[in-house]
Amino acid sequence: MTWQYLRVMLYCKSYLVWTVVNGVCADTASVTLRLKNDGSCLDLDLPTGFTPNSDTYNDDYDIHGIENYPKNTFIVFNRWGNVVYEKSNYNNEWRGQGKGGEDLPNGTYFVVFSAGAVEFNTYVDLRR
């Protein structure tokens, strides 16, 4: 008897195909797994770099999966710990500006994204 399986993960949604072969007899079963989203599942992807230089590639800081967290807070700190950008109900609109709308210089910034019990802390390398 032999068996094969295929598993594909996409933002914590799983699809499983299981095939069992015993000689000339074969059978396949498909199972869809639904995971409770309690914040421990990584359905958010915060990039660690972006280039807001108006070339239409990576110009916004796009958090993949943000549509599942419309009520959120997004805060960006500089290397000295000062808040340089802050937005409630963030929806992928940061283009590397400070609070006053000025372009921030190239460098590493620190990001805190929170939505209820879900919180992510990471860095982002901004290069124009």
Salt bridges, closest charged atoms under 4 A:
ASP60 OD1 - ARG95 NH1 2.98
GLU93 OE2 - LYS87 NZ 3.49
ASP103 OD1 - ARG128 NH2 3.79
ASP125 OD1 - ARG127 NH2 3.13
